[in-house]
Amino acid sequence: MSVWLPSAPCTPRACVETKGATTAPPLAVLRLMTVLVVLLAGITLCPLGRRIPAGWVRLWVRVIVRSAGVRLRVTGPAAPTGGLLMVANHISWLDIPLLAAVRPARMLAKAEIRGWPVAGALTASSGALFIERDRLRALPQTVGKIADALREGTAVVAFPEGSTWCGKAQGHFRRAVFQAALDAGVPVQPVHLHYRVAGGAASTAPAFVGEDSLLTSVWRVVSARGLVAEVEVRDVIVPGHYLDRRALALAAQPPVLAPGCIHAPTREAGVGSVGRTPVPYVETSHNSPELAVRIPGEVSVSLERPAGT
């Protein structure tokens, strides 16, 4: 793997708990089939793009989440209208419908998806922004493309950690995507995502990390009992409060989690490298010059400018 493509240290074996209460297999299968039906019903409307009322999109994604057996709790102020960069920590494939429940938005998608059968056309029709995640010279053009979308009054969703984490540990926000918000002069809406069981304890069942397959992660979710997704909408960061992308990224960064994951990233020799030493989680440096990361099975990416450019 390139030093420009670090990944989170979370893995299913090390981080994902599998001993929680589960539903009966017939109910899990019913949930899975219902999710597929609701998902396909919405996909048929994708060619209509932004002509679909936002209220309909919010209802659709809420039904997807509830069909999977997950209760949704949204707290905090409503997201503003107009151009908006919405950023969140990244744990699961479920994060995408959760954020759409806050405000429907255009996603960042890796360029390779455009060539995928069926999925490529559907992703394009949804209004996703395709970016060249591993081309360093394309970074200014990518930031400009995001800024243009923001100037048009569009909401854009990004996961600045750049990779999925298990939920008991987290990465730091990389900064390049925040430059687009500065250039466009639009607010940043931080959102913090949590997954818990009904009793309140944190759950890693929805995590989509490491070598996880999408089907495995989906099955853990539909099999879980009493799973709750908490969407904490934090105060919006208005333009002009922070003058550079580093300060803006730090302001949008979720609070540091208490130690809970046995793996955490450690810096090793080499630009942007990430080790996998099993140590308690601590906040990592915000000075790393990563360009992009791989996200298992997801379409979202994060970009950062190398130091000195």
URPE-V76757 format. One record per pair of residues at least 12 apart in sequence whose ideal C-beta (glycine too) atoms are under 8 Angstrom apart, sorted by sequence separation. I is the first residue (numbers start at 1). GAP is how many residues later the second one is. If there is no record, write none. Layout:
BEGIN
i->I gap->GAP
i->I gap->GAP
END
This chain:
BEGIN
i->146 gap->12
i->161 gap->12
i->162 gap->12
i->195 gap->12
i->290 gap->12
i->291 gap->12
i->292 gap->12
i->86 gap->13
i->160 gap->13
i->161 gap->13
i->263 gap->13
i->264 gap->13
i->266 gap->13
i->291 gap->13
i->109 gap->14
i->131 gap->14
i->160 gap->14
i->206 gap->14
i->237 gap->14
i->263 gap->14
i->264 gap->14
i->290 gap->14
i->291 gap->14
i->113 gap->15
i->160 gap->15
i->205 gap->15
i->206 gap->15
i->237 gap->15
i->263 gap->15
i->264 gap->15
i->289 gap->15
i->291 gap->15
i->86 gap->16
i->114 gap->16
i->129 gap->16
i->205 gap->16
i->262 gap->16
i->263 gap->16
i->264 gap->16
i->272 gap->16
i->288 gap->16
i->289 gap->16
i->86 gap->17
i->113 gap->17
i->129 gap->17
i->160 gap->17
i->264 gap->17
i->267 gap->17
i->272 gap->17
i->289 gap->17
i->42 gap->18
i->160 gap->18
i->206 gap->18
i->262 gap->18
i->264 gap->18
i->267 gap->18
i->271 gap->18
i->272 gap->18
i->289 gap->18
i->41 gap->19
i->84 gap->19
i->86 gap->19
i->107 gap->19
i->109 gap->19
i->111 gap->19
i->158 gap->19
i->205 gap->19
i->265 gap->19
i->272 gap->19
i->106 gap->20
i->108 gap->20
i->109 gap->20
i->110 gap->20
i->111 gap->20
i->129 gap->20
i->261 gap->20
i->264 gap->20
i->287 gap->20
i->84 gap->21
i->106 gap->21
i->107 gap->21
i->108 gap->21
i->109 gap->21
i->110 gap->21
i->111 gap->21
i->203 gap->21
i->206 gap->21
i->259 gap->21
i->260 gap->21
i->267 gap->21
i->38 gap->22
i->42 gap->22
i->106 gap->22
i->107 gap->22
i->109 gap->22
i->111 gap->22
i->205 gap->22
i->259 gap->22
i->79 gap->23
i->106 gap->23
i->108 gap->23
i->110 gap->23
i->206 gap->23
i->259 gap->23
i->70 gap->24
i->79 gap->24
i->156 gap->24
i->203 gap->24
i->257 gap->24
i->38 gap->25
i->39 gap->25
i->38 gap->26
i->68 gap->26
i->72 gap->26
i->256 gap->26
i->74 gap->27
i->127 gap->27
i->129 gap->27
i->167 gap->27
i->197 gap->27
i->198 gap->27
i->199 gap->27
i->256 gap->27
i->74 gap->28
i->167 gap->28
i->197 gap->28
i->198 gap->28
i->35 gap->29
i->38 gap->29
i->65 gap->29
i->72 gap->29
i->197 gap->29
i->198 gap->29
i->150 gap->30
i->197 gap->30
i->198 gap->30
i->146 gap->31
i->150 gap->31
i->196 gap->31
i->197 gap->31
i->35 gap->32
i->65 gap->32
i->147 gap->32
i->195 gap->32
i->196 gap->32
i->34 gap->33
i->35 gap->33
i->64 gap->33
i->65 gap->33
i->143 gap->33
i->147 gap->33
i->151 gap->33
i->195 gap->33
i->253 gap->33
i->142 gap->34
i->143 gap->34
i->146 gap->34
i->147 gap->34
i->150 gap->34
i->151 gap->34
i->168 gap->34
i->195 gap->34
i->196 gap->34
i->62 gap->35
i->151 gap->35
i->167 gap->35
i->194 gap->35
i->195 gap->35
i->271 gap->35
i->31 gap->36
i->61 gap->36
i->65 gap->36
i->143 gap->36
i->144 gap->36
i->147 gap->36
i->148 gap->36
i->150 gap->36
i->167 gap->36
i->168 gap->36
i->193 gap->36
i->194 gap->36
i->250 gap->36
i->271 gap->36
i->31 gap->37
i->61 gap->37
i->139 gap->37
i->143 gap->37
i->147 gap->37
i->167 gap->37
i->193 gap->37
i->249 gap->37
i->31 gap->38
i->108 gap->38
i->166 gap->38
i->193 gap->38
i->194 gap->38
i->61 gap->39
i->62 gap->39
i->144 gap->39
i->167 gap->39
i->192 gap->39
i->193 gap->39
i->61 gap->40
i->143 gap->40
i->167 gap->40
i->191 gap->40
i->192 gap->40
i->246 gap->40
i->28 gap->41
i->166 gap->41
i->191 gap->41
i->27 gap->42
i->58 gap->42
i->165 gap->42
i->191 gap->42
i->192 gap->42
i->57 gap->43
i->58 gap->43
i->106 gap->43
i->164 gap->43
i->166 gap->43
i->191 gap->43
i->164 gap->44
i->165 gap->44
i->189 gap->44
i->190 gap->44
i->164 gap->45
i->189 gap->45
i->190 gap->45
i->23 gap->46
i->58 gap->46
i->190 gap->46
i->57 gap->47
i->189 gap->47
i->190 gap->47
i->106 gap->48
i->108 gap->48
i->188 gap->48
i->189 gap->48
i->54 gap->49
i->105 gap->49
i->106 gap->49
i->107 gap->49
i->108 gap->49
i->187 gap->49
i->188 gap->49
i->54 gap->50
i->105 gap->50
i->106 gap->50
i->107 gap->50
i->108 gap->50
i->187 gap->50
i->104 gap->51
i->105 gap->51
i->106 gap->51
i->187 gap->51
i->103 gap->52
i->105 gap->52
i->187 gap->52
i->186 gap->53
i->185 gap->54
i->182 gap->57
i->99 gap->58
i->181 gap->58
i->202 gap->58
i->182 gap->60
i->188 gap->60
i->85 gap->61
i->96 gap->61
i->182 gap->61
i->190 gap->61
i->182 gap->62
i->190 gap->62
i->192 gap->62
i->182 gap->63
i->188 gap->63
i->190 gap->63
i->192 gap->63
i->95 gap->64
i->188 gap->64
i->190 gap->64
i->85 gap->65
i->83 gap->66
i->84 gap->66
i->179 gap->66
i->182 gap->66
i->83 gap->67
i->178 gap->67
i->181 gap->67
i->83 gap->68
i->83 gap->69
i->86 gap->69
i->88 gap->69
i->90 gap->69
i->108 gap->69
i->176 gap->69
i->83 gap->70
i->85 gap->70
i->86 gap->70
i->87 gap->70
i->89 gap->70
i->175 gap->70
i->178 gap->70
i->82 gap->71
i->83 gap->71
i->84 gap->71
i->85 gap->71
i->86 gap->71
i->87 gap->71
i->88 gap->71
i->90 gap->71
i->175 gap->71
i->178 gap->71
i->81 gap->72
i->83 gap->72
i->84 gap->72
i->86 gap->72
i->87 gap->72
i->89 gap->72
i->90 gap->72
i->92 gap->72
i->85 gap->73
i->87 gap->73
i->90 gap->73
i->91 gap->73
i->175 gap->73
i->90 gap->74
i->91 gap->74
i->175 gap->74
i->178 gap->74
i->90 gap->75
i->91 gap->75
i->92 gap->75
i->174 gap->75
i->46 gap->76
i->49 gap->76
i->79 gap->76
i->89 gap->76
i->91 gap->76
i->173 gap->76
i->49 gap->77
i->50 gap->77
i->173 gap->77
i->47 gap->78
i->49 gap->78
i->43 gap->79
i->46 gap->79
i->173 gap->79
i->46 gap->80
i->173 gap->80
i->217 gap->80
i->89 gap->81
i->172 gap->81
i->89 gap->82
i->214 gap->83
i->170 gap->84
i->212 gap->84
i->213 gap->84
i->211 gap->85
i->212 gap->85
i->87 gap->86
i->103 gap->86
i->170 gap->86
i->210 gap->86
i->102 gap->87
i->170 gap->87
i->209 gap->87
i->169 gap->88
i->208 gap->88
i->102 gap->89
i->160 gap->89
i->168 gap->89
i->208 gap->89
i->87 gap->90
i->208 gap->90
i->87 gap->91
i->169 gap->91
i->85 gap->92
i->99 gap->92
i->160 gap->92
i->168 gap->92
i->169 gap->92
i->85 gap->93
i->168 gap->93
i->169 gap->94
i->171 gap->94
i->85 gap->95
i->98 gap->95
i->166 gap->95
i->169 gap->95
i->85 gap->96
i->165 gap->96
i->95 gap->98
i->83 gap->101
i->85 gap->101
i->87 gap->101
i->94 gap->101
i->84 gap->102
i->85 gap->102
i->86 gap->102
i->87 gap->102
i->88 gap->102
i->91 gap->102
i->83 gap->103
i->84 gap->103
i->85 gap->103
i->86 gap->103
i->87 gap->103
i->88 gap->103
i->89 gap->103
i->90 gap->103
i->92 gap->103
i->82 gap->104
i->83 gap->104
i->84 gap->104
i->85 gap->104
i->87 gap->104
i->88 gap->104
i->89 gap->104
i->91 gap->104
i->84 gap->105
i->86 gap->105
i->88 gap->105
i->80 gap->107
i->80 gap->109
i->79 gap->110
i->170 gap->111
i->172 gap->111
i->175 gap->111
i->94 gap->112
i->169 gap->112
i->172 gap->112
i->168 gap->113
i->171 gap->113
i->172 gap->113
i->173 gap->113
i->92 gap->114
i->172 gap->114
i->174 gap->114
i->91 gap->115
i->92 gap->115
i->93 gap->115
i->91 gap->116
i->92 gap->116
i->172 gap->116
i->174 gap->116
i->91 gap->117
i->93 gap->121
i->93 gap->124
i->92 gap->125
i->93 gap->125
i->177 gap->125
i->176 gap->126
i->177 gap->126
i->94 gap->127
i->176 gap->127
i->162 gap->128
i->174 gap->128
i->176 gap->128
i->5 gap->129
i->92 gap->129
i->102 gap->129
i->174 gap->129
i->175 gap->129
i->176 gap->129
i->4 gap->130
i->101 gap->130
i->162 gap->130
i->163 gap->130
i->174 gap->130
i->175 gap->130
i->98 gap->131
i->102 gap->131
i->162 gap->131
i->163 gap->131
i->164 gap->131
i->2 gap->132
i->4 gap->132
i->99 gap->132
i->163 gap->132
i->164 gap->132
i->98 gap->133
i->162 gap->133
i->164 gap->134
i->94 gap->135
i->70 gap->136
i->159 gap->136
i->162 gap->139
i->163 gap->139
i->162 gap->140
i->159 gap->141
i->161 gap->141
i->158 gap->142
i->160 gap->142
i->157 gap->143
i->159 gap->143
i->158 gap->144
i->16 gap->150
i->68 gap->150
i->15 gap->151
i->70 gap->151
i->69 gap->152
i->84 gap->152
i->139 gap->152
i->8 gap->153
i->15 gap->153
i->68 gap->153
i->69 gap->153
i->10 gap->154
i->15 gap->154
i->68 gap->154
i->70 gap->154
i->79 gap->154
i->8 gap->155
i->10 gap->155
i->69 gap->155
i->73 gap->155
i->75 gap->155
i->76 gap->155
i->78 gap->155
i->136 gap->155
i->6 gap->156
i->7 gap->156
i->8 gap->156
i->10 gap->156
i->69 gap->156
i->71 gap->156
i->72 gap->156
i->73 gap->156
i->75 gap->156
i->76 gap->156
i->77 gap->156
i->80 gap->156
i->6 gap->157
i->8 gap->157
i->70 gap->157
i->71 gap->157
i->72 gap->157
i->73 gap->157
i->74 gap->157
i->75 gap->157
i->76 gap->157
i->79 gap->157
i->134 gap->157
i->69 gap->158
i->70 gap->158
i->71 gap->158
i->73 gap->158
i->75 gap->158
i->76 gap->158
i->77 gap->158
i->133 gap->158
i->134 gap->158
i->10 gap->159
i->70 gap->159
i->72 gap->159
i->74 gap->159
i->76 gap->159
i->77 gap->159
i->133 gap->159
i->9 gap->160
i->133 gap->160
i->143 gap->160
i->142 gap->161
i->8 gap->163
i->65 gap->164
i->139 gap->164
i->87 gap->165
i->89 gap->165
i->139 gap->166
i->133 gap->168
i->131 gap->170
i->133 gap->170
i->136 gap->170
i->128 gap->171
i->131 gap->172
i->21 gap->176
i->123 gap->176
i->20 gap->177
i->20 gap->183
i->35 gap->183
i->20 gap->185
i->17 gap->186
i->32 gap->186
i->113 gap->186
i->17 gap->187
i->18 gap->187
i->32 gap->187
i->35 gap->187
i->16 gap->188
i->17 gap->188
i->15 gap->189
i->16 gap->189
i->110 gap->189
i->32 gap->190
i->109 gap->190
i->16 gap->191
i->28 gap->191
i->31 gap->191
i->108 gap->191
i->109 gap->191
i->110 gap->191
i->15 gap->192
i->107 gap->192
i->108 gap->192
i->109 gap->192
i->16 gap->193
i->29 gap->193
i->107 gap->193
i->108 gap->193
i->15 gap->194
i->28 gap->194
i->12 gap->195
i->28 gap->195
i->16 gap->196
i->10 gap->197
i->12 gap->197
i->13 gap->197
i->11 gap->198
i->12 gap->198
i->25 gap->198
i->10 gap->199
i->11 gap->199
i->12 gap->199
i->23 gap->199
i->10 gap->200
i->11 gap->200
i->12 gap->200
i->23 gap->200
i->8 gap->201
i->22 gap->201
i->23 gap->201
i->18 gap->202
i->22 gap->202
i->23 gap->202
i->96 gap->202
i->21 gap->203
i->22 gap->203
i->12 gap->204
i->16 gap->204
i->20 gap->204
i->21 gap->204
i->93 gap->204
i->96 gap->204
i->20 gap->205
i->21 gap->205
i->90 gap->205
i->93 gap->205
i->90 gap->208
i->90 gap->210
i->15 gap->246
i->14 gap->247
i->15 gap->247
i->14 gap->248
i->15 gap->248
i->14 gap->249
i->10 gap->251
i->11 gap->252
i->10 gap->253
i->9 gap->254
i->9 gap->255
i->9 gap->256
i->8 gap->257
i->6 gap->259
i->14 gap->264
i->9 gap->265
i->6 gap->266
i->8 gap->266
i->9 gap->266
i->3 gap->267
i->4 gap->267
i->6 gap->267
i->7 gap->267
i->9 gap->267
i->3 gap->268
i->4 gap->268
i->6 gap->268
i->3 gap->269
i->3 gap->270
i->6 gap->284
i->8 gap->285
i->4 gap->286
i->5 gap->286
i->7 gap->286
i->4 gap->287
i->5 gap->287
i->6 gap->287
i->7 gap->287
i->4 gap->288
i->5 gap->288
i->5 gap->289
i->1 gap->293
END
